[in-house]
Amino acid sequence: MTVIPPPPSLVYRYRNAGASYILLGLGGVFLAVNFLALNMQRGAEGLANWEHFTIWVVCAVVSAIILRYRLPKHDTLLFALTMFLSGWGILAIDRLSPLFADRQTAWLSLATAAMVAVGIFPHTLRWLRTYRYLLLVGGLALLVSTIVLGRNPSGQIGAPQLWLGIGTIFFQPSEALKIILVAFLASYLAEQYPAMRAEGLNTGHHRLQLSPRIAGPILLMWGLSVVILVWQRDLGTAMLFFFVFLALLYVASGNWRILLSGLLLIIFAGVIAYYQFDVVRLRVDIWLNPWPEADGRAYQVVQSLMAFAAGGIGGQGIDQGYPTYIPVVHSDFVFAAAAEEWGLVGVLVVTACLVTLFVRGMRAAMNQQGRPFRVLLATGLSLLIAAQSLLIMAGGLKLIPLTGVTLPFMSYGGSSLLTSFVIAGLLLRLSAVDD
């Protein structure tokens, strides 16, 4: 009896899946050891915090099983890195601000369910493409409503009112708009390829010719989104939208002049914003020279730099450093906290995980043969994760001015965590090329 061996691609896929689950298991060991160390530091009061780790384990195991049987060809490494970073985020938040750890863990449960649902639901991508205008109008309507109904969870007077809330539950509409806008741009640009070929404009390089007819509607929708965000002083998200928009136009057209024009526009807009917005002027001044005001306006940035310096190579150890000196460290500066307590090694691991997530997302884009919408969607979602990570990590290191965005999967924030997991779910769906 002749035994027919499985195809090499199938063997590779299963080997890759096994390696990814092993990495996730090693990540779980890392988290367990650190939770144990944290609880030993806190004594009897910290024993209850094992529930956060337990919930993370349940989320990881259950979602892995569901995806294994309902979406068997998904990128298991992408899934493993998503869960590992989110678990590390729960650990960091528990260490930095225990009062917020319960909320973040609850959001993790919801976000994991959303990721799995988006990944296994067969019509997710088709709905994003079919109802793009409805989704965009709904997203913009929610964003506009924050001008009248917006609140700030901190309750600070004069703070940006960017959230909608019911009781103690808050949601930031601009987070959902990230995915909606990328899906709209990908869908609209993808539809222009057949029209371009019908008009005889295909040059043979599969690049889109950006005529005013094509660029006009997307410029209008994107411009409206950015104007609302600038009006609300959510300048970090506005900058993120601009970068992703610019990158998608470049990917679709291959026209380097778009990148050059965008760079010049960023410089021009930055100069205008410096003189028109106090918050931009403050962040630029602090970025240029924070030391004269190290105990005043630049206190947050200076403490972040000191955290990076104090971490050294191996870090101080969990609950051994003083990252809590940084204001709002659990949200805006969780990367600096990781640098102080896990050192350069922790910084490199976090960076490598985020870079790998981006690479795997782009790999999913390159595997979408002859599907422009999927190519552009995977590219845009991957760029969202990469650009947002780069903005906050570079801001904490004073390489660029602070932007106020969160570090995907790790920073505190239910809206941000949910959005990041939905992006991961879409990339998982896109990584299953044949589904």
Secondary structure, DSSP 8 states (H G I E B T S, - for coil): -------HHHHHHHHHHHHHHHHHHHHHHHHHHHHHHHHHHHGGGGGGGHHHHHHHHHHHHHHHHHHHHHSTTS-HHHHHHHHHHHHHHHHHHHHH-HHHHHHHHHHHHHHHHHHHHHHH-TTHHHHHHHTHHHHHHHHHHHHHHHHHH-B-TT--TTS---BEEETTEEE-HHHHHHHHHHHHHHHHHHHHHHHHHHTT---SS------HHHHHHHHHHHHHHHHHHHHTT-HHHHHHHHHHHHHHHHHHH--HHHHHHHHHHHHHHHHHHHHH-HHHHHHHHHHH--GGGTTTTTHHHHHHHHHHHHHTTT-S-TTTS-GGGSTTTTTT-HHHHHHHHHHHHHHHHHHHHHHHHHHHHHHHHHT-TT-HHHHHHHHHHHHHHHHHHHHHHHHHTTSS-------TTTSS-HHHHHHHHHHHHHHHHHHSTT-
